[in-house]
Amino acid sequence: MMLTAGCLNPAEPDFYQGEDINPVQVYREFELQDNNDSLFNSTILDGTLVVFGFIYVNCPDVCPTTTTDMKWLESQLTESERSNVNFISITVDPWRDGPIALTEYMEQFNVTWPHLTTTVEAEENLSLLENVWTDFSIGVVLTEANSSTSLGRGHTVYYDVQHTDGVVLVDEYGYQRVRWTHENWNSEGILNDLRSMMN
């Protein structure tokens, strides 16, 4: 008994099939630009469960899966469940992902939940989005091509984006509870975790 007692830490229970976020984390209130070119304030999410996805329009691999599976998750919820759950996608590439690009992306995947970015002309606007990435532990690394000289939304046109992918599930109190990345991706598991949070 004495040899195994230290292996179980009651302060860090494993409730979810995804990666439990321990200790739980909050995120600061934020205001970003949505796909309609309007300001989106995060306080409208208060009191609801939220599925936050982190994507970008030109993503060649995991982002389409993230969006497709978020759409599937939304379709699996009952009307009662759906009334208490919000879906939000946040770009990791604001230099290319303006409202028009996000709207076209949403039309491509036939989804309607808000897709958020920021204007990048002012450094403080970019900082607003960077704060959100920090709060959700999203790392973003840009690798620029040597031949890239043109500008697009305040950045060179030719570059690659590497980022922390997947979704973060947030409870009705604003606590980040569970993270799913494409290293352990399982849409059924995400749905189960979302329903566990409801209960």
Summary of the structure (lengths in Angstrom):
residues: 199
radius of gyration: 17.9
end to end distance: 33.2
largest distance: 65.8
contacts: 560
relative contact order: 0.22
helix: 31%
strand: 27%
